[in-house]
C-alpha cells in the first residue's frame, strides 16, 4: 500500500514488483475489503490511522525460488 500511497497505478506497481496487474488489483481489493474502504485512498487513510504498515506485501504473498528461473511470486490462499 506504500506504492498506492505514493500515487502509483496498478500497472506501475505491477511492473515495479514484477507481478501481474491482476495480482496487484486482487491484493488491493482484498485490503480494501478488510479495511471496509470504498477506495484505495480510503484504505491507505484507514491503514495510516490504525498504525498498520503500508507495505503492499500481505501475509498471503510468498516469494518462492526456482533454480531454473529467477524468483517468482505466487499467492497462497488457505
SULFENRA-V436807 format. One record per pair of residues at least 24 apart in sequence whose ideal C-beta (glycine too) atoms are under 6 Angstrom apart, sorted by sequence separation. I is the first residue (numbers start at 1). J is the second residue. If there is no record, write none. Layout:
I,J + I,J
This chain:
4,40 + 5,44 + 4,44 + 1,44 + 1,47 + 5,54 + 2,54 + 1,54 + 2,55 + 3,56 + 19,73 + 1,56
